[in-house]
């Protein structure tokens, strides 16, 4: 938990595996898609923090993937870095106009690409680069695992801490129980869905220990979110 999640969209298997290896060494969670349609499905099912997207893909091109992402409210804020062998200025302009945040010309070193990814993430998701998260009256110090609300310390177990961190990194976003299981417990851990509800109740109890309002919103039939609007009322 806490590692930035990068989706690599690359149809050349050797290149994709090289990038996966280097990003994992750099402490990223990595997903790989081999074509544009697979990428769009992955982005919808498990939105990454950033997409590293090859321009030249079989079927749906990288440019089209980027344009579709920018056309949807749910994905338009996810940063995109385009990878391409095209180095002409007009190609670069076209890539940026499609909605890409940056543009890396092949051949490139993995270290350069990772540095570019970190730079874009710092601009797009400051919480990934900072050790301190703040949502309304809740403050989380990621480094020391300390949480306070209105200046009073909140005692959380490890699972509750990871749940709250996920909510605070993306306030108002609704997470399904399946998404919470995957992101907090891990994809390879078998845990029943009702376990999520148990830990949400514990998190609510801890956050309301001093009589403060409940900021965890239940979306019936879907999941949970950190309710920023309700918390400000």
C-alpha positions, 0 to 999 in steps of 0.5 A, a space after each residue: 500500500 502506498 506505492 504509485 500504480 503505473 500501467 504500462 501499455 506496450 505491445 512489444 513483450 520484451 520492452 514491456 517486461 524491461 519496463 516492468 522490471 525497472 519500475 518494480 525496482 523503483 518501488 512502483 506497483 506495475 500493471 501491463 497491457 498489450 494493446 489499446 482496448 486492453 488498456 482501456 479495460 484495465 484503466 476502467 477496472 483498476 484506475 492507475 496513478 499514471 499511464 505509460 502509453 506507447 503511441 504505436 499499438 495494434 488496433 487502437 492507437 495510443 493517441 486514441 486511448 489518450 483521447 478516450 481517457 480525456 473524454 471520460 470524467 472518471 479517467 480524464 485526470 489520470 496522467 499519461 506519458 506517451 512513448 514513441 519513435 516519432 521525434 518531429 515537432 508536429 508529432 510531439 504537438 499532436 501527442 500533447 494535444 491529444 491530452 498527454 502530459 509528457 512525451 518520451 522519444 525512443 530510444 530512452 533509458 528506463 531511468 530517464 522514463 522513471 524520472 519523467 514519471 515521478 515528475 508528472 506524478 509530483 504535479 498531478 498527485 502531490 500526495 504520492 510525493 509527500 509524507 503528509 495527507 490532509 482532508 478537512 480536519 483529518 491529518 495523516 503522517 505517512 512516515 510515522 503512521 500517526 493520524 490526528 483529527 482536530 489535533 487529537 490522535 486517532 488510534 488505527 490498526 494497520 488495515 484501518 490505516 491503509 483504508 484511510 490512506 486510500 480514501 484520503 489520497 482520492 477523496 470523494 471517489 467511491 471504491 467498491 468492496 472488490 477494489 478495497 480488497 485488492 488495494 488494501 489486502 492485495 490481489 493474492 490474498 483471499 478475504 471475504 467481502 464482508 471483512 471489508 465492512 468489518 474494517 470500515 466499521 472499525 475505521 468509522 468508530 476510531 474516527 468518531 471516537 471524540 464525537 466527530 461526524 462520520 465522514 465515511 459515506 456508504 454508497 448502497 450496492 456499490 461501496 464506500 468513499 470519504 465524504 468531503 462534502 458532508 464533512 464540510 457541512 
